[in-house]
Amino acid sequence: MNLYSLKAWRRTACHCLLLYSLVLFTLSASAQGTGTVYGKITDKSTGEALSFATLNIEGTIVGTTSDLDGKYTFSKIPAGNVSLVFSFIGFETVTKEVAIKAGERLEVNVQLEINSILTEEVVVTGQLLGQAAAINQQINSNTIVNVVSKDKIQELPDQNAAESVGRLPGIAIQRDGGEGQKVVVRGLSPRFNSITVNGERLPSTDPSDRSVDLSFLSPEALAGIEVYKALRPDMDADAIGGTVNFTPAKAAEDFGGSQVRASFGYNGHEDEFGQPRLNASVGNRFLDNKLGILVTGNFQRANRSSDVLDNSFGQGSIVDGGSGIEIVPVSRTYTDLTEIRKRFGGSLTLDYDFSPTSSVMLYSVWGETQREEDRFRRSIDTDLTRQSYQFRRRELSTRVVSNSLSGRHNILNDNFQINWRTSASISR
């Protein structure tokens, strides 16, 4: 290294050190007259977390929202007596008077009650709570987003994640063999959409474009579905149609949410009983609820056989010597397709809370679809001059594996937040 390069390197290092010191001084100075409030917002009657509940300082629009687990962190609150307002759609608004000291971190846990309705009988279901959380998330979002809650996903008999997304406005489904596979956002082709799980991009499952087959994702392994129809600065800019994000479920306390579901059906086309579909999930929290472990698995076998009749039309002879042109069928094709689809999948979610404002999460998901297909095709010319036969047997397999490790850490009295993530995904 020559003398000039050494001086330039020292000058750059000094500038960086000066900038870093200035940032730390600014953050430290701003923290001297402010404090932080954190805690959890829950339903008083059931104890369930209220996701995306709203918290703000009374008389202002300054505030924040809770996360999927009902936890919140509200920093940079001016020191002194402050009135905090907690609200959630369908619940009574609660106002808490708190005394904030400079540099203090104060825990405030709040329980909200459902709005009372003067009637003879009120029936409240779990789906109501989940949909209210989804509505709150849409209201508090800084972009155009539609949300499907976990309760709604599990209540509806959707075969896969694509079917669940298709219930949102502005979304259409591309089907194959009668089941949903790819989503169309605002009329644009699936290749123009971005598909993510826990914020991480899924690789394409189509050899000809970048679209993603969502049939391998089981709805039981999801905590929610978000469809963003307008991009934010932190999103990839190649999603012209929109971004579909699947939020993974996390383990609940005391094995809450652990379940086994099984269903069977009948295929009238093939006169076949069976069509098994199995889903299982088990999870719990350990180490004073700091460590959560959730494991899910799913299996499905479906008969997607079909019969197809295609007619091709062309120009015929002049009708009765007139000037009209007759359009007549020139060929006909009969197709008998026998197809069995088997689907396997599983996921693992590990999350650890170091503190209410610091956590890490490891999420791994695997999905595989196997297709065995026998196709017999007979083509006949209408003038009976030629017939052709074709038989094809195919065995197709699509496999997707996605892993992500992410973390969230608040430092310097919650005035500075670090978010990091790393991921590895592969499709074959």
N, C-alpha and C positions, 0 to 999 in steps of 0.2 A: 504494500500500500504506500503510495507516495505521500509527500507532505501535504499537498493540496487536498487529496481525498481524506486524509486523517482530520484535517481542520474542518472539512465539510461534514464529516461524520460527527465530530464533537459538537458542531453548531446545531445539527439536527437533533442530537440527543438532548442538548440543553433546552431546545425549544419544546420538545415533547415532555421533558420533566417539568418545565415551567407551566405548560398547559395542564398537565395532570395535577400539579399542586393547586392551580387555580380552580379546577373543577372540585377537588376535595374541599378547598376552603369555602367555595360557594355553597356546596351541599351542607357542610358543617354549620355555616352561618345561618342557612335557611332553617336548619333543624333546631337551632337554639330557641326559637320562638314558637315551635310547633310540636305536636305530638301525634301519636298513632293509635287508632282503635281497631281491634280485630276481634273476631269471634265467629259464631255460627248461628244461622237463622233456621228455625225448625217449626214444624206444625205442632201446636200444643197438644192436640188430641191424639196424634199418632206418633209423634217424635220424629217423623220423616223430615229430611232436609228439604228446604225450599230453595230450589235452584233459580238463579237470576232474579232474586228479590232485590228491591231497590232500597238504597240507603243514601240519604242526603241531609245536609244541614238545613234546619228549618228556615224557610224564607229565602232560600237560595236554590240554584240548580247544581251546586257543587256536591258531588257524591260519587257513589260507585255501586256495583252490583255483586251479588254473591255468585260463586262458581257452581259447578254441577253438584258438589257436595254440600252446598249451603254455606260454605266458608267465605269470609270477606276480609279484606284489609283496607282500611281507610286512613291514609297518611296525610301529612302536612295540614293537620287541623290546627287552627290558631289556638294558642294557650288561653285558658279561661273556661267559664261555664258555657257549654254548647248544648243546644237541643238537636238531637239526632232523630230523624223520622224514618221508620222502617215500614215498607209497604209491599204488598203482593196482591195481585188480582184475586178477588174472591175472599180476601181476608181483611180483618180489621187492622187499620193503621195504628202503629204504636209509636209514641214519642218518648224518648229517653233523655233525661237531663244528666249530663256527665261533666265532670270537672277535669279538664285537660291541663296537664303540667308539661312544661317545655322538656322535650327529650324523652317523655314517658310513653310506654307502650301499655295500653289499657285494654283488658279483655272484657267484652260486652256480648253476652249470649242472649238472644231474644227468641221468645216463642210467640207466634202469632195465632190468633183464633179465627175460625171461619166466620164470615159475616152471618149474623142471625137474620132469619127470614120468618116473618109472622105468618105461619101456616100450620095446618094440622100435622103434617109430617114432612120431614126433610131427609132425603136420601142422598148421601155423598159417596161417590165411588173414587177408587184410586185413580181412574183415568182422568177425572176432573183435575186432580192435583198436577198430574203430568202435563196435561194440556195447558193449564195455567202457567206452568214454568216455561213451556214453549212460547206462549204468547208474550210473556215477560221478556224472553230473550230477543224476540223479534222487535219489540218496542224499544229496548235499550241498545240494539245494535247500531253501529255507525255505518251500516251499508244495508242494501236490500237483501234480506235473508228470509227463507221459509224453514220452519223447524218441525220435525216429527219427534214427539217425545217417546221415551222408553215404554211408558204405559200403553200408548197408542200402538206401538210396534207389536207388543206382545198380545194385545187384545185381538188384532186383526189376523186372519188366517193366511198371511202372506207366505209364499213358498221361499222367497229369497229377498235380499235387500233391494233388488231392482223393483220388485212389486211394491215394496213399502215407499220408495221414492216416487213412484208413479201416482201416488195419492195426493201429491202436492200440486197446487195450481201452476200452470205453465209448463208442466212436465208430461211428456209422452214416453211410451215404452216401445222398444223394438222387441218383438217376440220371435221365438224359434221353437217349433214343436209345441206351441201353446203356452210356454212359460216366458216370463220377462227376462231379458238378458242385458240390454243396454238402454240408457236413458237419453232422451232428446230434450234439451233445455231450450225453450223459446223457439222451437222449430228448427234448430240447428243440429247438424249431424253429430252423433256421439263422439266422433274424432275431434270435435272442437271443444269438448268439455274436459275438465281436469277432475280426476277421481283421487281422493286422498283418504287415508285412514289415520286418525289422530294427527292430522295435519301433514302427513307424509305421502308423497305422490306414489300411486300404484303404477307399476309398469304395464304396458299394453299387453293384452292377451290375444290380439288379432295380428296375423302375419302380414296383412296388407295395409293397416293403418294403426293409429295410436289409441284406438278405442279400448275400453275395458269391459269385460264380461263380468257382471255383478252377481251372477247366479251362484257363485261359490261362497258368497258371504251369507251367513245365517243371521236372521234378525235377532235371535235370542242373545247373541254375543255383543249387541250394541246398546249403548246408553242413549243414543239419539242420532238423528240425521239432520244435517244442515246443508241447505242449497243456497249458495251465494250467487246472485244474478248480477252483481256489480263488484268489480275488483277493488281491493284495498291495496295500499302501497306494499304491504308485506306478503302479497300473493303473487304467484307466477303470472306473467302477462300474456301467456299463450292460451288462456282459456276464454275464447271468444263467446262461447255459449254461457258458461258458468262453471262454478266449482261445487262439487258434491263432496262433503266431508262426513265421514262416519266416525262417531265418537265411541270409543270402546268403553264397555262397562267396567266398573271397579268393584272390588269386594266390599261387602257390607258386614256389619257386626253380627256376631252370633249366627253365622251361616245364613244370614238373611239374603234372599235372592237365589239360594241354591234350589235347583228344581230339575225334574226329569219330565220330559214331554214326549209322548208317542202318539202317532196318528196313522191310520190305515185307510185305504180307499178302494174304489172299484173303477176299472176302466171299461166303459161300455163298448168302446170301439173294438177292443180286443177280447172282451168278455173275460177279464182277468181280475181276480181279487188280489189284494196285497197293497202295492204302492206304499211301502213303509217309509215313515219319516220320523227320525229319532233326534232329540236334542237334549243335552244334559249340561248342567253347569253347577259347580261347587266352589265356594269361596268363603273366606273368613279373614278376620283381622287379628293380629297378634301384637305382642310387645306394647301393651296399653293402647291398642288400636292404631299404632303407628305404621305397622307393616300389614299390607293387604295382599292376599294371594287369591286369584280367581282363575279357574281352569274351565274351559268349555269345549264341547265336542258335538259334532253333528254328522248324521248319515241319512242319505235319501236314495231310494231306488224308484225310478219312474219309467213307465212304458210310454214312449212318445211316438208310437207307430201312427201311420196315416196312409190314406189313399188319395191320389191326386189324379184329376182328369184335366188335360190341357187340349184346347182346340186352336189350330192356326187357320187364319182366313186369308184368302187372296182374291184376285180379280178373275171373274168368270167370263163367259161369252156374252155377247149382246142379247138382250132379252127380246124375243119375238120380232127381231129385225128392227127394234126401236133404237133410240139413241142412249138408253140407260145402260149402266154397267152393273152386272150382278156380282155381289160379294158372296163367295161360297167358301165353305170349309175345305181346306186342301190337305190337312193332316190332323191326326188325333193321337194323343199319347196317354197311355195308362201307366201309372206308377204305383207300385205297392212297396211301401217303406216300412220296414221293421226296425225299430230303434229302442235300445235300452240305455238309460242314463243312470249312472251311479255317481253320487256326490259325497265326498268326504271333507271334513274340515275340523279345525280346532284352533284354540287361541289360549294364550297365557298372558295374564296381566299381573305385574308386580309393582306396587307403589309403596313408597316409604315417606312419611312426613317427619322431617327433622324438627319442624316447628310449624305453627299455623301459617307461616309465610314462606316456608322453604320445603320443597319436596322434589323427589325424582320418581320417574315411572319408566318401566320396561314393558313394552308391548310387542308380542309376536303373534302373527296370524298365518295360518296355512290353510289352503283350500285346493281341492283337486276335483276335476270332473272327468269321468271316463264315459265314452260313448261307443257302443257297438252297433253298427248300422249295416243292414242288408237291404239293398235296393234292386228291385226287379222292374224293368221298364220295357214296354211294348209300344212301338210307334207304327201307325198304319196310315198309308195314303188313302184318301177318300175314293180314288178311282181303283183301289185294290190292286195296283200294279206293283206295290212294294211294301214289305213289312220288315221291321228290324227289331232285334231283341238285345237287351243289355242287362248285365248283372254286375253289381259292384258291392264289395264288402270292405268296410272301413272300420278301423279302430282308432279313435281319437282320444287324446289325453291333454288336458290343460291344467297346469299347476302354477300356483302363485304363492310365494312366500315373502312376507314383509316383516321386518324387525325395526323397532325404533327405541331409542333411549333418550329421554328428555328430562330437563330439570328447570326449576324455578326457584330463585333465591333473592330475597330482599335483604339489602345491607344498608349500613349508615342510617339506622333508625327508620328503615322502610322508605327512605327518600330515593333509593336507587335500586332498580330491579334488574337482575341478570336472567335471561332466558336462553337456554342452549338446547340443542338437539342433534342427534346423529342417527342415521338410518341406513339400512341395506335391504334392497328388495330385488326379487328376481322372478321372472315368469318364463315358463317353458311350455 
